[in-house]
Structure formats: structure tokens, C-alpha cells
Amino acid sequence: MKILLTFSSGYGTTREVSEEISKTLKGDKTEVDVQSIDDVQSIEPYDCVIVGSSVRADKPLANVRDFFSVNNIALGKKKVAVFAVCLLANNEEGREKVKQEYLAPFLEKYPGIHPIEVEAFGGKIDFDKLNPVMQSLMKRVLEKTGLPTEGSIDTRDWDFIKNWAKKVKEQLDA
């Protein structure tokens, strides 16, 4: 089986999650190509496409939305899994919010695509690496959530991420 694990990552967190997922998916009969969504030339050679996106303004990133629009028909003929990375997805309630309010409306635009799995994972942010405008924006967003609004915050649950990848692998192997 040949899997494309493609991602869009604003600051590298979704890339790190994608790389971790690929470690679980790889096996004797499974090849996994991990690529930035901007580098994907074709999805044709793949049996499965897994797409990961950071969340910005309550939506997957624009290049992910474009990827689905351009590859809509081809994705409908493949096994597909989707995940989002968002600071708010740091617990079950947050994951459900991201899936229902951010991913579901996006995926509903593509009724021919039937993901085998959709999930949300916690994210990471380092306020010291953000420009002042993004710092201010993120602080206003996070003040409503109870998450810290300075320093480095990492809400990823690596065990949860690995278990999701195992679940996807089991479905692909079945």
C-alpha cells in the first residue's frame, strides 16, 4: 500500500504530527510519503491520502481547502483520512468542537469524499516566535479558553496521536 501523508503547517507543529503518524503507518508492505501540501504534484500513485491541517480562523488552512477543491474527484476514489491540529483540541471536548465546528462544515462541501477517519489533535505555540500582530490575535483567542497566553504551550497528546495512527493503519490493512 502506498500512502500520501500531506500537511499544511503554519509554524511546523502539523509537520511534526504528520511525521509521528508516518512512523506508525510505515510497515513491510506500506510505504508512506510525507509531503507539504504545497509540494504535492499528484495523488494518482497513492492508495490512501491522509491530509493534516493547522486551524486558522476556525478553518483548515487555505491551501488545504484548495487541495480538496482541485483533487475532489480523485479523493472520492481513494481511502482518505483527515486531521486538524489546534490548541483547543487538548481534550475530548475540544477535539469534538474542532471536528464538528471546523472540519465537518469543510468536509460537507465534498459529498463524494468519505473519510475513513477524521480527528483533531492538540497543537503547539511559542508566543516568542510570533510577530506582534499574531501574538495579539492568539492572546485574544486563547483568553476565552483558559489556556496560557504567553511562553510556549504544547497541548499535543502523543499517545492519542499514535493510537489514532494505529486505528487508521488497522482500517487500511483490513
SULMO-V142522 format. One record per residue. N is the residue number from 1. RES is the residue in one small letter. BURIAL is b if it has 24 or more other ideal C-beta (glycine too) atoms within 12 Angstrom, else e. Layout:
BEGIN
n: [N N]
res: [RES RES]
burial: [BURIAL BURIAL]
END
This chain:
BEGIN
n: [1 2 3 4 5 6 7 8 9 10 11 12 13 14 15 16 17 18 19 20 21 22 23 24 25 26 27 28 29 30 31 32 33 34 35 36 37 38 39 40 41 42 43 44 45 46 47 48 49 50 51 52 53 54 55 56 57 58 59 60 61 62 63 64 65 66 67 68 69 70 71 72 73 74 75 76 77 78 79 80 81 82 83 84 85 86 87 88 89 90 91 92 93 94 95 96 97 98 99 100 101 102 103 104 105 106 107 108 109 110 111 112 113 114 115 116 117 118 119 120 121 122 123 124 125 126 127 128 129 130 131 132 133 134 135 136 137 138 139 140 141 142 143 144 145 146 147 148 149 150 151 152 153 154 155 156 157 158 159 160 161 162 163 164 165 166 167 168 169 170 171 172 173 174]
res: [m k i l l t f s s g y g t t r e v s e e i s k t l k g d k t e v d v q s i d d v q s i e p y d c v i v g s s v r a d k p l a n v r d f f s v n n i a l g k k k v a v f a v c l l a n n e e g r e k v k q e y l a p f l e k y p g i h p i e v e a f g g k i d f d k l n p v m q s l m k r v l e k t g l p t e g s i d t r d w d f i k n w a k k v k e q l d a]
burial: [b e b b b b b b b b b e b b b b b b b b b b e b b e e e e b e b b b b b b e e b e e b e e b b b b b b b b b b b e e b b b e b b b e b b e e b e e e b e e b b b b b b b b b b b b b e e e b b e e b b e e b b e e b b e e b e e b e b b b b b b b b b b b e b e e e e e e e e e e b e e b b e e b e b e e e e e b e b b b e e b b e e b b e e b b e e b e e]
END
